[in-house]
Amino acid sequence: MKILSWNVNGLRAAVKNGITDTLKKEDPDIILMQEIKAEKTEIPEEIHHLGYKIYTNSADKKGYSGTMALSKLEVESYTEGIGDEISDSEGRVQTFEYDNFYLINSYFPNSQHGLPRLDYKIKFNNKILEYMDGLKTKKPVIITGDFNVAHEEIDIARPKGNERNAGFTIEERDSMTNMLSHGYIDTYRYFHKESEHYSWWSYRFNAREKNIGWRIDYFLVSDNFIKNVQDSIILEDVKGSDHAPLELLLNK
């Protein structure tokens, strides 16, 4: 089984940039997207023609945030949000129940330049962790998406210059450590220990060409589910967004 996760940074722009070619080539069982910046009525026809059932959780604010999922597999239940008024209005979380796991598609808040949303980001992290822990009492949990944090120095090209920048503050990194301590495994780091592998690059200063990147997109799984994971991959060479897509390969 193959699950693909991708912050597309605007679905309509990403489709114009050719992401459907990648989706057809990879042919995943489930596709999870973040930051779609589109309403249900604005989903491009190319997405409808891929042959998946589509689940859209758009933000109330037009052209902002939002998550979307495409599934070939039968979904036992589907819910939106985590009971948090602000993040739910921004379309940040979708949850799918499958036969032997819950799958959460998530777009974590960005604490933003100058950190005006740092406190809110930490509150969101705590809220979604509580939500994950509740689900985990029933079935293993897989959560994926743009977490907007580079957890360790190995996950960012220039750690020293970013210590108080959004996405690499000690508060955000400690919050990620706390999440993992609740019995979740960062699947990419479980399989791949080497440095200089990232999932996001700024559009400025030719950052992608120079590989000045951040690893801020993740697949986490409940620790009792890691035995079902074959590999966790960053498709670093795939274009179409400022983020690379991720793939999680599971045993059937």
C-alpha positions in Angstrom: 0.0 0.0 0.0 1.3 3.5 -0.9 0.2 6.7 0.8 1.4 10.0 -0.7 1.4 13.3 1.2 2.1 16.7 -0.4 1.8 20.4 0.6 0.9 21.7 -2.9 0.9 25.4 -2.0 -2.2 26.1 -4.0 -3.9 23.2 -5.7 -4.8 25.1 -8.9 -1.3 26.4 -9.4 0.2 23.0 -8.6 -2.0 21.3 -11.3 -0.8 23.9 -13.8 2.7 23.0 -12.7 2.1 19.4 -13.6 1.5 17.6 -10.3 -1.1 15.3 -11.9 1.7 13.7 -13.9 3.4 12.7 -10.7 0.2 11.4 -9.1 -0.5 9.2 -12.2 3.1 7.9 -12.2 3.2 7.1 -8.5 -0.4 5.8 -8.5 -0.8 5.8 -4.7 -3.8 4.2 -2.9 -4.3 7.4 -0.9 -3.3 11.0 -1.7 -3.2 13.6 1.1 -2.7 17.3 0.3 -2.2 20.4 2.4 -2.5 24.1 1.7 -4.9 23.6 -1.2 -6.2 27.2 -1.1 -9.3 26.1 -2.9 -13.0 25.5 -2.2 -14.7 22.2 -3.2 -16.2 23.9 -6.3 -12.7 25.0 -7.4 -11.0 21.6 -7.6 -9.5 21.3 -11.1 -11.0 18.8 -13.5 -7.7 17.1 -13.8 -8.1 16.0 -10.1 -11.6 14.6 -10.7 -10.3 12.6 -13.6 -7.7 10.7 -11.5 -10.3 8.1 -10.4 -10.3 8.7 -6.6 -13.0 9.6 -4.2 -12.4 13.2 -3.1 -12.6 14.6 0.4 -12.2 18.4 0.7 -11.8 20.5 3.9 -11.5 24.1 2.8 -10.8 27.1 5.0 -13.6 29.6 5.7 -11.2 32.2 4.3 -11.1 32.1 0.6 -7.7 31.2 -1.0 -6.2 30.1 2.4 -5.0 26.9 4.0 -7.2 23.8 3.5 -6.7 20.1 3.2 -7.8 17.5 0.7 -7.6 13.7 0.3 -8.1 11.3 -2.5 -8.7 7.6 -1.7 -9.1 4.5 -3.8 -9.7 2.5 -0.6 -13.0 2.3 1.2 -13.2 4.7 4.1 -15.0 3.4 7.3 -15.5 6.9 8.7 -14.5 10.5 7.9 -14.3 13.5 10.1 -13.0 17.1 9.9 -11.3 19.1 12.5 -10.3 18.5 16.1 -12.8 20.6 18.0 -10.6 23.8 17.9 -12.6 26.7 16.6 -9.7 28.5 14.9 -7.9 25.6 13.3 -11.2 23.9 12.2 -12.2 27.1 10.4 -8.9 27.0 8.6 -9.5 23.4 7.3 -6.4 22.0 8.9 -7.3 18.5 9.8 -9.0 15.5 8.2 -9.3 12.0 9.7 -10.0 8.8 7.9 -10.7 5.5 9.6 -9.6 2.5 7.6 -9.7 -1.2 8.5 -6.6 -1.3 10.7 -5.6 2.3 11.3 -6.6 6.0 11.5 -5.1 8.3 9.0 -4.8 12.0 9.8 -4.1 14.6 7.1 -2.8 17.8 8.8 -1.6 21.2 8.0 0.0 22.6 11.1 -0.1 26.4 11.6 3.0 28.5 10.8 4.2 30.6 13.7 5.0 33.3 11.1 7.8 35.9 10.8 8.2 37.6 14.1 6.4 34.6 15.8 2.9 36.2 16.2 1.3 32.8 16.0 3.8 30.9 18.1 1.5 30.5 21.1 -1.3 29.4 18.9 0.9 26.9 17.1 1.9 25.3 20.4 -1.8 25.2 21.5 -2.7 23.5 18.2 0.1 21.0 18.7 -1.1 20.1 22.2 -4.7 19.9 20.9 -4.0 17.6 18.0 -1.7 15.4 20.2 -4.6 14.9 22.6 -6.8 14.1 19.7 -4.3 11.6 18.3 -3.9 9.9 21.7 -7.7 9.4 21.9 -7.8 7.7 18.5 -4.8 5.6 19.4 -6.8 3.8 22.2 -8.9 2.3 19.4 -6.5 1.7 16.4 -3.0 2.7 15.4 -2.6 6.2 14.1 -0.8 7.5 11.1 -0.5 11.3 10.9 1.0 13.2 8.0 1.3 16.6 6.6 3.2 19.9 6.8 4.1 20.2 10.5 5.9 23.5 9.9 8.8 22.6 12.1 12.3 21.2 11.5 12.7 19.0 14.5 16.5 18.5 14.8 19.5 20.3 13.5 19.9 17.5 10.9 16.5 18.5 9.5 17.6 22.0 8.4 20.5 23.2 6.2 21.4 26.2 8.3 20.4 25.5 11.9 22.5 28.2 13.6 21.1 31.0 11.5 17.5 30.0 12.2 17.3 29.4 15.9 14.6 32.1 16.5 12.9 31.8 13.2 9.5 30.4 12.6 9.7 26.6 12.3 12.9 26.2 14.2 12.3 27.8 17.6 13.1 25.7 20.7 9.4 25.9 21.6 8.3 24.3 18.4 11.0 21.7 18.4 10.3 20.8 22.1 6.6 20.5 21.2 7.6 18.0 18.4 9.8 16.1 20.8 6.8 15.9 23.2 4.6 14.5 20.5 7.0 11.8 19.7 7.4 10.9 23.4 3.7 9.9 23.4 4.5 6.8 21.4 4.9 8.0 17.8 7.7 7.4 15.4 9.1 9.8 12.7 9.1 7.2 9.9 11.6 9.0 7.6 14.2 9.3 10.4 13.5 5.7 11.4 14.7 4.5 8.0 17.1 7.2 7.0 19.8 8.6 9.3 21.7 10.7 6.8 21.7 14.5 6.6 20.9 16.9 3.7 17.5 15.5 2.9 14.7 18.1 3.0 11.1 18.5 2.0 10.8 22.3 1.6 12.9 25.0 0.1 12.3 28.7 -0.2 11.6 30.1 -3.6 14.2 32.8 -2.9 17.9 32.7 -3.6 17.8 29.5 -5.7 17.4 27.6 -2.4 16.2 24.3 -4.0 19.0 24.2 -6.5 21.5 24.8 -3.7 19.6 22.3 -1.4 19.2 25.0 1.4 16.2 23.3 2.7 14.1 22.3 5.7 12.5 18.9 6.5 9.1 20.1 7.8 6.8 17.4 6.3 6.3 14.1 8.1 4.7 10.8 8.4 4.4 9.7 12.1 3.0 6.4 13.1 2.0 4.8 16.4 5.0 2.9 17.7 3.1 -0.4 17.6 2.5 0.1 13.8 6.0 0.6 12.7 6.3 -3.1 11.9 3.8 -2.5 9.1 5.9 0.2 7.4 8.2 -0.8 4.6 9.8 2.6 3.9 9.2 6.3 4.2 10.5 8.4 1.3 10.9 12.1 0.3 10.6 12.5 -3.5 13.1 15.3 -3.4 13.4 15.6 -7.2 9.7 16.0 -7.8 8.6 19.6 -8.7 5.2 21.3 -8.8 5.3 23.0 -5.3 7.9 24.4 -3.0 7.4 21.2 -1.0 8.5 17.7 -2.1 5.9 15.0 -1.8 6.3 12.2 0.8 5.5 8.5 0.4 4.8 5.9 3.1 4.9 2.3 1.9 2.9 -0.2 4.0 2.5 -3.9 4.0 -0.8 -4.9 2.6 
